[in-house]
Amino acid sequence: MFVNKNVANFKSVCIIIIVLILLVFFYLQNNWISKTRHKISFQKLPKNYHGLKIVHISDLHNKSFGKEQEYLISQINKENPNIIVITGDLIDSRRYNEYIAMKFIEEAVKIAPVYYVTGNHEIRSGSFEDLEKKLVDTGVKVLRNSWEKLDINGESIFIVGIDDPHSLEKNKSSRLTKEYLDIATKGLDAQGFKILLAHRPEKIHIYAEDGFDLVFSGHAHGGQFRFPFLGGFVVPNQGFFPKYTSGKHIVDHTMIIISRGLGNSIIPQRVFNRPEIVITELLAE
């Protein structure tokens, strides 16, 4: 009887320990920010942009990282970036909250110039006009099918941004992407070095047709759950075990860098897929 009681107590302790370990694991998976670094060489990059450091943020989805976003901002600040690019879904349309997004933005613009494009959650929220005004008033370059020129000592590169082509129809979203790119690239120097900010990575073949040198995207959340040797599990618009969930990919002469994002939406938990800040350094060959 005494032995059985000890065995039962031991099993109870083991269960409690396992539960605590799992709780800590799942908490860290959603809250412990990881950093991914890329150094990429381009023949077309003007020499004055050698060493340009870009911090890429995506898919915050109203997620808070510490009080007033202190943890997230401190991680970006440590990188001392030249520019910050945001590829959509600052807010979540299911639990719309501009306050959390703007707390991040208000601090981010103090670090470096911020360039931003919409994601599907901004477009479908029906409330983006108010958020857009706040972003612009705070100093963010909101690129809605438009471009901005960066100039250093007479040498220029171009940052192009398009709206998310939110549609439940695949063919319509592809058509909208092409239309947005046509509008966004009007008056653009076709021979210049061009960076595109676009929320959806699965449209990379369309982006490549326009000859962009570098694309930053998000949307995929890294596949939400990641498995060794298999990668991400599921992504909207790509299905199960999709190709474009994270990292670098090249199509024709266009390179795309995909952020795994920071927050969550319909699925509230990440697994082996911590929130990510992407740091890209451009090198001139």
C-alpha contacts under 8 A as a table, 3 or more apart, distances in Angstrom:
res1	aa1	res2	aa2	distance
1	M	4	N	5.16
1	M	5	K	6.30
2	F	5	K	5.17
2	F	6	N	6.37
3	V	6	N	5.14
3	V	7	V	6.21
4	N	7	V	5.07
4	N	8	A	6.16
5	K	8	A	5.07
5	K	9	N	6.18
6	N	9	N	5.05
6	N	10	F	6.07
7	V	10	F	5.04
7	V	11	K	6.19
8	A	11	K	5.15
8	A	12	S	6.21
9	N	12	S	5.04
9	N	13	V	6.20
10	F	13	V	5.15
10	F	14	C	6.19
11	K	14	C	5.05
11	K	15	I	6.17
12	S	15	I	5.14
12	S	16	I	6.23
13	V	16	I	5.11
13	V	17	I	6.17
14	C	17	I	5.11
14	C	18	I	6.12
15	I	18	I	5.12
15	I	19	V	6.10
16	I	19	V	5.13
16	I	20	L	6.15
17	I	20	L	5.11
17	I	21	I	6.12
18	I	21	I	5.09
18	I	22	L	6.17
19	V	22	L	5.12
19	V	23	L	6.14
20	L	23	L	5.05
20	L	24	V	6.22
21	I	24	V	5.22
21	I	25	F	6.06
22	L	25	F	4.91
22	L	26	F	6.06
23	L	26	F	5.30
23	L	27	Y	6.07
24	V	27	Y	5.08
24	V	28	L	6.14
25	F	28	L	5.28
25	F	29	Q	6.19
26	F	29	Q	5.04
26	F	30	N	6.57
26	F	269	Q	7.32
26	F	270	R	7.44
26	F	271	V	7.19
27	Y	30	N	5.48
27	Y	31	N	6.14
28	L	31	N	4.99
28	L	32	W	4.98
28	L	274	R	7.50
29	Q	32	W	6.18
29	Q	269	Q	7.70
29	Q	270	R	5.75
29	Q	271	V	6.08
29	Q	272	F	6.64
29	Q	273	N	6.44
29	Q	274	R	4.77
29	Q	275	P	7.30
30	N	263	G	7.49
30	N	269	Q	6.56
30	N	270	R	5.89
30	N	274	R	5.96
30	N	275	P	6.34
31	N	65	F	6.93
31	N	274	R	7.25
31	N	275	P	6.76
32	W	274	R	6.37
32	W	275	P	6.65
33	I	72	L	7.74
33	I	262	L	7.79
33	I	274	R	6.17
33	I	275	P	4.90
33	I	276	E	5.67
33	I	277	I	7.15
34	S	274	R	6.18
34	S	275	P	5.98
34	S	276	E	4.87
34	S	277	I	6.31
35	K	276	E	5.64
35	K	277	I	4.91
35	K	278	V	5.81
35	K	279	I	7.16
36	T	276	E	7.04
36	T	277	I	6.38
36	T	278	V	4.86
36	T	279	I	6.10
37	R	278	V	6.03
37	R	279	I	4.81
37	R	280	T	5.84
37	R	281	E	7.93
38	H	278	V	7.84
38	H	279	I	6.27
38	H	280	T	4.68
38	H	281	E	6.18
39	K	280	T	5.86
39	K	281	E	4.78
39	K	282	L	6.05
39	K	283	L	6.95
40	I	280	T	7.40
40	I	281	E	6.38
40	I	282	L	5.27
40	I	283	L	5.80
41	S	282	L	6.09
41	S	283	L	4.45
41	S	284	A	5.65
41	S	285	E	5.95
42	F	45	L	5.37
42	F	282	L	7.45
42	F	283	L	6.29
42	F	284	A	5.43
42	F	285	E	5.80
43	Q	284	A	6.11
43	Q	285	E	5.02
44	K	192	G	7.59
44	K	193	F	6.05
44	K	284	A	7.39
44	K	285	E	7.95
45	L	49	Y	6.72
45	L	50	H	7.46
45	L	157	I	7.82
45	L	193	F	5.99
45	L	282	L	7.99
45	L	283	L	7.35
45	L	284	A	5.18
45	L	285	E	7.52
46	P	49	Y	5.67
46	P	50	H	7.23
46	P	155	E	6.48
46	P	156	S	7.38
46	P	157	I	7.75
46	P	193	F	7.85
46	P	284	A	6.43
47	K	50	H	5.38
47	K	284	A	5.58
48	N	152	I	6.41
48	N	153	N	7.43
48	N	155	E	6.82
49	Y	52	L	5.36
49	Y	152	I	7.60
49	Y	282	L	7.21
49	Y	283	L	7.38
49	Y	284	A	7.04
50	H	282	L	5.94
50	H	283	L	4.60
50	H	284	A	4.94
51	G	281	E	5.67
51	G	282	L	5.32
51	G	283	L	5.46
51	G	284	A	7.84
52	L	81	P	7.88
52	L	82	N	6.23
52	L	281	E	5.54
52	L	282	L	5.25
52	L	283	L	7.39
53	K	80	N	7.98
53	K	81	P	5.06
53	K	82	N	5.29
53	K	83	I	6.81
53	K	279	I	6.95
53	K	280	T	5.75
53	K	281	E	4.45
53	K	282	L	6.55
54	I	81	P	5.64
54	I	82	N	6.07
54	I	83	I	5.18
54	I	84	I	5.71
54	I	85	V	7.08
54	I	279	I	5.75
54	I	280	T	5.13
54	I	281	E	6.26
55	V	76	I	7.26
55	V	79	E	7.90
55	V	81	P	6.08
55	V	83	I	6.52
55	V	84	I	4.77
55	V	85	V	6.27
55	V	277	I	7.05
55	V	278	V	5.80
55	V	279	I	4.67
55	V	280	T	6.48
56	H	84	I	5.95
56	H	85	V	4.97
56	H	86	I	5.99
56	H	87	T	7.69
56	H	216	F	7.55
56	H	259	S	7.27
56	H	277	I	6.18
56	H	278	V	4.98
56	H	279	I	6.24
56	H	280	T	7.71
57	I	60	L	7.75
57	I	84	I	7.41
57	I	85	V	6.19
57	I	86	I	4.77
57	I	87	T	6.57
57	I	259	S	7.19
57	I	261	G	6.79
57	I	262	L	7.65
57	I	276	E	7.86
57	I	277	I	5.90
57	I	278	V	6.89
58	S	86	I	5.43
58	S	87	T	5.01
58	S	88	G	5.80
58	S	89	D	6.75
58	S	90	L	7.19
58	S	217	S	7.69
58	S	218	G	5.57
58	S	219	H	7.51
58	S	259	S	6.34
58	S	260	R	7.59
58	S	261	G	4.76
58	S	262	L	6.50
59	D	87	T	7.30
59	D	88	G	5.93
59	D	89	D	4.56
59	D	90	L	5.69
59	D	91	I	7.78
59	D	218	G	6.71
59	D	219	H	6.52
59	D	221	H	7.43
59	D	261	G	4.83
59	D	262	L	5.68
59	D	263	G	5.82
59	D	264	N	7.58
60	L	63	K	5.52
60	L	89	D	6.17
60	L	90	L	4.82
60	L	91	I	6.61
60	L	101	A	7.69
60	L	261	G	6.61
60	L	262	L	4.97
60	L	263	G	4.62
60	L	264	N	7.52
61	H	89	D	5.70
61	H	90	L	5.19
61	H	91	I	4.42
61	H	92	D	4.61
61	H	262	L	7.65
61	H	263	G	5.16
61	H	264	N	6.13
61	H	265	S	6.51
62	N	90	L	6.37
62	N	91	I	4.95
62	N	92	D	6.11
62	N	95	R	8.00
62	N	96	Y	7.66
62	N	97	N	6.45
62	N	98	E	7.70
62	N	100	I	5.64
62	N	101	A	5.89
62	N	263	G	7.17
63	K	100	I	7.27
63	K	262	L	7.34
63	K	263	G	5.32
63	K	264	N	7.61
64	S	67	K	7.44
64	S	68	E	7.55
64	S	69	Q	5.77
64	S	100	I	6.71
65	F	68	E	7.68
65	F	69	Q	4.82
65	F	70	E	6.63
65	F	71	Y	5.43
65	F	72	L	5.62
66	G	69	Q	5.02
66	G	70	E	5.33
66	G	71	Y	5.28
66	G	72	L	7.48
67	K	70	E	5.69
67	K	71	Y	7.75
68	E	100	I	7.73
68	E	103	K	6.06
68	E	104	F	7.28
69	Q	72	L	5.50
69	Q	73	I	6.12
69	Q	100	I	7.95
69	Q	103	K	6.78
69	Q	104	F	5.81
70	E	73	I	5.22
70	E	74	S	5.94
71	Y	74	S	5.23
71	Y	75	Q	6.35
72	L	75	Q	5.28
72	L	76	I	6.49
73	I	76	I	5.16
73	I	77	N	5.99
73	I	104	F	7.18
73	I	107	E	6.87
73	I	108	A	6.68
74	S	77	N	4.98
74	S	78	K	6.22
75	Q	78	K	5.42
75	Q	79	E	7.10
76	I	79	E	5.49
76	I	80	N	7.16
76	I	81	P	7.67
76	I	277	I	7.88
77	N	80	N	5.46
77	N	81	P	7.57
77	N	111	I	6.37
79	E	279	I	7.94
80	N	111	I	7.31
81	P	84	I	6.86
81	P	111	I	7.52
81	P	112	A	6.48
82	N	112	A	5.87
82	N	113	P	7.31
83	I	112	A	5.16
83	I	113	P	5.08
83	I	114	V	6.08
83	I	115	Y	7.68
84	I	108	A	7.91
84	I	112	A	6.29
84	I	113	P	6.15
84	I	114	V	4.75
84	I	115	Y	6.26
85	V	114	V	5.79
85	V	115	Y	4.79
85	V	116	Y	5.87
85	V	197	L	7.64
86	I	114	V	7.43
86	I	115	Y	6.17
86	I	116	Y	4.67
86	I	117	V	6.44
86	I	197	L	7.84
87	T	116	Y	6.06
87	T	117	V	5.31
87	T	118	T	6.63
87	T	119	G	6.81
87	T	197	L	6.09
87	T	198	A	6.13
87	T	199	H	5.18
87	T	216	F	6.99
87	T	217	S	5.77
87	T	218	G	5.99
88	G	116	Y	6.97
88	G	117	V	5.39
88	G	118	T	4.36
88	G	119	G	3.87
88	G	120	N	7.47
88	G	121	H	7.93
88	G	122	E	7.52
88	G	198	A	7.98
88	G	199	H	5.76
88	G	218	G	7.33
88	G	219	H	7.68
89	D	92	D	6.47
89	D	118	T	6.52
89	D	119	G	4.64
89	D	120	N	6.67
89	D	121	H	5.45
89	D	122	E	6.14
89	D	219	H	7.75
90	L	101	A	5.86
90	L	119	G	7.82
90	L	122	E	7.62
91	I	95	R	7.98
91	I	96	Y	6.16
91	I	97	N	6.46
91	I	98	E	6.71
91	I	101	A	6.35
91	I	121	H	6.69
91	I	122	E	6.67
92	D	95	R	5.54
92	D	96	Y	5.36
92	D	97	N	7.44
92	D	121	H	5.63
92	D	122	E	7.43
92	D	125	S	7.93
92	D	265	S	6.70
93	S	96	Y	5.06
93	S	121	H	5.14
93	S	122	E	6.84
93	S	124	R	6.95
93	S	125	S	4.90
94	R	265	S	7.82
96	Y	125	S	7.67
97	N	100	I	6.29
97	N	101	A	7.23
98	E	101	A	5.23
98	E	102	M	5.96
98	E	131	L	6.83
99	Y	102	M	5.21
99	Y	103	K	6.13
100	I	103	K	5.27
100	I	104	F	6.65
101	A	104	F	5.38
101	A	105	I	6.36
102	M	105	I	4.78
102	M	106	E	5.86
102	M	134	K	7.86
102	M	135	L	7.60
103	K	106	E	5.30
103	K	107	E	6.64
104	F	107	E	5.53
104	F	108	A	6.06
105	I	108	A	4.91
105	I	109	V	6.17
105	I	135	L	7.54
105	I	138	T	7.68
106	E	109	V	5.88
106	E	110	K	7.18
106	E	138	T	6.59
107	E	110	K	5.41
107	E	111	I	7.13
108	A	111	I	5.37
108	A	112	A	6.81
108	A	114	V	7.29
109	V	112	A	5.50
109	V	113	P	5.82
109	V	114	V	5.97
109	V	138	T	7.57
109	V	139	G	6.86
109	V	140	V	7.07
110	K	113	P	7.92
113	P	139	G	7.98
113	P	140	V	7.15
113	P	141	K	7.84
114	V	139	G	7.70
114	V	140	V	5.21
114	V	141	K	6.09
115	Y	140	V	6.03
115	Y	141	K	4.72
115	Y	142	V	6.10
115	Y	143	L	7.07
116	Y	140	V	6.97
116	Y	141	K	6.14
116	Y	142	V	4.98
116	Y	143	L	6.03
116	Y	161	G	7.53
116	Y	197	L	7.64
117	V	142	V	6.11
117	V	143	L	5.50
117	V	144	R	6.53
117	V	161	G	5.88
117	V	162	I	6.35
117	V	163	D	6.17
117	V	164	D	7.81
117	V	197	L	6.52
117	V	198	A	6.74
117	V	199	H	7.26
118	T	121	H	7.88
118	T	122	E	5.91
118	T	123	I	6.85
118	T	144	R	7.66
118	T	162	I	7.58
118	T	163	D	5.33
118	T	164	D	5.73
118	T	199	H	6.95
119	G	122	E	5.55
119	G	123	I	6.53
119	G	163	D	7.08
119	G	164	D	5.12
119	G	199	H	5.45
119	G	219	H	7.44
120	N	123	I	5.15
120	N	124	R	6.08
120	N	164	D	5.55
120	N	165	P	7.32
120	N	166	H	5.37
120	N	199	H	7.82
121	H	124	R	5.34
121	H	125	S	5.82
122	E	125	S	5.25
122	E	126	G	7.42
122	E	127	S	7.41
122	E	128	F	5.63
123	I	126	G	6.54
123	I	128	F	6.66
123	I	164	D	6.95
123	I	166	H	6.73
124	R	166	H	7.17
125	S	128	F	6.63
127	S	130	D	6.10
127	S	131	L	7.06
128	F	131	L	5.03
128	F	132	E	5.82
129	E	132	E	5.05
129	E	133	K	6.31
130	D	133	K	5.34
130	D	134	K	6.53
131	L	134	K	5.11
131	L	135	L	6.18
132	E	135	L	5.04
132	E	136	V	6.18
132	E	142	V	7.44
133	K	136	V	5.19
133	K	137	D	6.02
134	K	137	D	5.06
134	K	138	T	6.11
135	L	138	T	5.15
135	L	139	G	6.51
135	L	140	V	5.37
135	L	141	K	7.95
135	L	142	V	7.33
136	V	139	G	5.16
136	V	140	V	5.08
136	V	141	K	6.58
136	V	142	V	6.64
137	D	140	V	7.41
143	L	146	S	5.32
143	L	147	W	6.44
143	L	148	E	7.97
143	L	160	V	6.97
143	L	161	G	4.76
143	L	162	I	6.46
143	L	163	D	7.76
144	R	161	G	5.96
144	R	162	I	5.20
144	R	163	D	5.37
144	R	184	A	7.69
145	N	160	V	7.40
145	N	161	G	5.53
145	N	162	I	4.19
145	N	163	D	6.07
145	N	180	Y	5.57
145	N	181	L	6.65
145	N	183	I	5.94
145	N	184	A	4.12
145	N	185	T	7.87
146	S	160	V	5.88
146	S	161	G	5.74
146	S	162	I	6.78
146	S	183	I	7.10
146	S	184	A	4.18
146	S	185	T	6.88
147	W	158	F	6.70
147	W	159	I	5.50
147	W	160	V	4.17
147	W	161	G	6.17
147	W	184	A	6.29
147	W	185	T	7.09
147	W	188	L	7.89
148	E	158	F	5.81
148	E	159	I	5.30
148	E	160	V	6.50
149	K	156	S	6.48
149	K	157	I	5.94
149	K	158	F	4.64
149	K	159	I	6.39
150	L	156	S	5.42
150	L	157	I	5.39
150	L	158	F	6.11
150	L	159	I	7.61
151	D	154	G	6.05
151	D	155	E	5.52
151	D	156	S	4.48
151	D	157	I	6.82
152	I	155	E	5.28
152	I	156	S	6.45
156	S	192	G	7.53
156	S	193	F	7.79
157	I	192	G	6.24
157	I	193	F	5.07
157	I	194	K	6.15
157	I	195	I	7.88
158	F	192	G	7.16
158	F	193	F	6.24
158	F	194	K	4.88
158	F	195	I	6.10
159	I	194	K	6.06
159	I	195	I	4.81
159	I	196	L	5.91
159	I	197	L	7.39
160	V	184	A	6.69
160	V	185	T	7.32
160	V	194	K	7.15
160	V	195	I	6.02
160	V	196	L	4.72
160	V	197	L	6.13
161	G	184	A	6.96
161	G	196	L	5.70
161	G	197	L	4.70
161	G	198	A	6.14
162	I	177	T	7.85
162	I	180	Y	6.06
162	I	181	L	6.67
162	I	184	A	6.67
162	I	196	L	7.96
162	I	197	L	6.70
162	I	198	A	5.72
163	D	180	Y	7.12
163	D	198	A	7.18
163	D	199	H	7.84
164	D	177	T	7.71
164	D	198	A	7.01
164	D	199	H	6.04
164	D	200	R	7.31
165	P	173	S	5.06
165	P	174	S	7.55
165	P	176	L	5.59
165	P	177	T	5.86
166	H	173	S	6.36
167	S	170	K	7.15
167	S	172	K	6.59
167	S	173	S	5.47
168	L	173	S	7.66
169	E	172	K	5.29
169	E	173	S	6.28
170	K	173	S	5.26
170	K	174	S	6.31
170	K	237	N	7.75
171	N	174	S	5.19
171	N	175	R	6.18
172	K	175	R	4.99
172	K	176	L	6.07
173	S	176	L	5.04
173	S	177	T	6.10
174	S	177	T	5.02
174	S	178	K	6.41
174	S	203	K	7.24
174	S	206	I	7.89
175	R	178	K	5.25
175	R	179	E	6.28
176	L	179	E	4.96
176	L	180	Y	6.00
177	T	180	Y	5.14
177	T	181	L	6.15
177	T	203	K	7.91
177	T	206	I	7.72
178	K	181	L	5.11
178	K	182	D	6.20
178	K	206	I	7.04
179	E	182	D	5.13
179	E	183	I	6.42
180	Y	183	I	5.18
180	Y	184	A	5.97
181	L	184	A	4.89
181	L	185	T	5.99
181	L	210	D	7.96
182	D	185	T	5.60
182	D	186	K	6.56
183	I	186	K	5.66
185	T	188	L	5.25
189	D	192	G	5.35
193	F	212	F	7.66
193	F	213	D	6.39
194	K	212	F	5.33
194	K	213	D	5.50
194	K	214	L	6.70
195	I	212	F	6.19
195	I	213	D	6.11
195	I	214	L	4.86
195	I	215	V	5.67
195	I	216	F	7.74
196	L	212	F	6.63
196	L	214	L	6.32
196	L	215	V	4.63
196	L	216	F	6.32
197	L	215	V	5.92
197	L	216	F	5.09
197	L	217	S	6.34
198	A	201	P	7.48
198	A	215	V	7.20
198	A	216	F	6.38
198	A	217	S	5.31
198	A	218	G	7.84
199	H	216	F	7.76
199	H	217	S	4.82
199	H	218	G	5.30
199	H	219	H	5.84
200	R	203	K	6.08
200	R	217	S	5.79
200	R	218	G	6.18
200	R	219	H	5.69
200	R	220	A	7.68
201	P	204	I	5.63
201	P	217	S	5.41
201	P	218	G	6.55
201	P	219	H	7.25
201	P	220	A	7.57
201	P	244	Y	6.21
201	P	245	T	7.77
201	P	256	I	7.63
201	P	258	I	6.77
202	E	205	H	7.74
202	E	237	N	7.67
202	E	238	Q	7.13
202	E	244	Y	6.31
203	K	206	I	5.43
203	K	207	Y	6.49
204	I	207	Y	4.94
204	I	208	A	6.06
204	I	251	V	7.19
204	I	256	I	7.24
205	H	208	A	5.05
205	H	209	E	6.41
205	H	251	V	6.64
206	I	209	E	5.23
206	I	210	D	7.05
207	Y	210	D	5.50
207	Y	211	G	7.00
207	Y	212	F	6.54
207	Y	215	V	7.87
207	Y	254	T	7.75
208	A	211	G	5.12
208	A	212	F	5.98
208	A	251	V	6.41
208	A	252	D	6.57
208	A	253	H	7.09
208	A	254	T	5.35
209	E	212	F	7.93
211	G	253	H	7.23
211	G	254	T	6.60
212	F	215	V	6.95
212	F	253	H	7.90
212	F	254	T	5.66
213	D	253	H	6.78
213	D	254	T	4.91
213	D	255	M	6.23
214	L	254	T	5.83
214	L	255	M	4.90
214	L	256	I	5.77
214	L	257	I	7.69
215	V	254	T	7.37
215	V	255	M	6.14
215	V	256	I	4.47
215	V	257	I	6.15
216	F	256	I	5.83
216	F	257	I	5.04
216	F	258	I	6.05
216	F	259	S	7.73
217	S	256	I	7.21
217	S	257	I	6.31
217	S	258	I	4.87
217	S	259	S	6.34
218	G	221	H	6.92
218	G	258	I	5.32
218	G	259	S	4.87
218	G	260	R	6.43
218	G	261	G	6.35
219	H	259	S	7.92
219	H	260	R	7.76
219	H	261	G	7.41
220	A	223	G	5.77
220	A	224	Q	7.73
220	A	235	V	5.36
220	A	236	P	6.89
220	A	244	Y	7.47
220	A	245	T	5.23
220	A	246	S	7.65
220	A	259	S	7.86
220	A	260	R	6.49
220	A	261	G	7.79
221	H	224	Q	5.41
221	H	235	V	7.41
221	H	245	T	6.86
221	H	259	S	7.34
221	H	260	R	4.45
221	H	261	G	5.26
221	H	262	L	7.78
221	H	263	G	7.97
221	H	264	N	7.54
222	G	225	F	7.40
222	G	226	R	7.26
222	G	232	G	5.66
222	G	235	V	7.86
222	G	245	T	4.58
222	G	246	S	5.45
222	G	259	S	7.25
222	G	260	R	4.18
222	G	261	G	7.21
222	G	273	N	6.71
223	G	226	R	6.35
223	G	231	G	7.40
223	G	232	G	3.75
223	G	233	F	4.88
223	G	234	V	4.82
223	G	235	V	5.24
223	G	241	F	7.53
223	G	242	P	7.62
223	G	245	T	5.73
223	G	260	R	7.81
224	Q	232	G	6.45
224	Q	233	F	6.54
224	Q	234	V	6.69
224	Q	235	V	7.52
224	Q	267	I	7.76
224	Q	269	Q	7.47
224	Q	270	R	5.29
224	Q	271	V	6.71
224	Q	273	N	6.65
225	F	232	G	5.77
225	F	233	F	5.43
225	F	234	V	7.54
225	F	270	R	5.71
225	F	271	V	4.65
225	F	272	F	6.31
225	F	273	N	6.28
226	R	230	L	7.37
226	R	231	G	5.01
226	R	232	G	4.39
226	R	233	F	5.90
226	R	271	V	6.28
226	R	272	F	5.45
226	R	273	N	5.97
227	F	230	L	5.31
227	F	231	G	5.12
227	F	232	G	6.50
227	F	233	F	7.28
227	F	272	F	7.30
228	P	231	G	6.23
230	L	233	F	7.82
230	L	241	F	6.91
231	G	241	F	6.79
231	G	245	T	7.95
232	G	235	V	7.76
232	G	240	F	7.97
232	G	241	F	5.59
232	G	242	P	6.72
232	G	245	T	6.31
233	F	240	F	5.54
233	F	241	F	4.71
233	F	242	P	7.20
234	V	238	Q	7.42
234	V	239	G	5.46
234	V	240	F	4.34
234	V	241	F	5.69
234	V	242	P	6.65
235	V	238	Q	5.38
235	V	239	G	5.40
235	V	240	F	6.63
235	V	241	F	7.85
235	V	242	P	6.75
235	V	245	T	7.50
236	P	239	G	6.18
238	Q	242	P	5.65
238	Q	243	K	7.97
239	G	242	P	6.09
242	P	245	T	6.75
244	Y	249	H	7.92
244	Y	258	I	7.43
245	T	258	I	6.53
245	T	259	S	7.72
245	T	260	R	6.78
246	S	257	I	7.13
246	S	258	I	4.60
246	S	259	S	5.59
246	S	260	R	5.59
247	G	257	I	5.58
247	G	258	I	5.34
247	G	259	S	6.97
248	K	255	M	6.86
248	K	256	I	5.71
248	K	257	I	4.69
248	K	258	I	6.62
249	H	255	M	5.70
249	H	256	I	5.31
249	H	257	I	6.67
250	I	253	H	6.66
250	I	254	T	5.60
250	I	255	M	4.41
250	I	256	I	6.26
251	V	254	T	5.33
251	V	255	M	6.50
259	S	276	E	6.74
259	S	277	I	7.30
259	S	278	V	6.45
260	R	273	N	7.67
260	R	275	P	6.80
260	R	276	E	5.79
261	G	275	P	5.82
261	G	276	E	5.51
261	G	277	I	7.37
262	L	274	R	7.81
262	L	275	P	4.24
262	L	276	E	5.67
262	L	277	I	7.60
263	G	275	P	6.80
264	N	267	I	6.27
264	N	268	P	5.42
264	N	269	Q	6.92
264	N	270	R	7.73
265	S	268	P	6.10
270	R	273	N	5.59
270	R	274	R	6.67
271	V	274	R	7.30
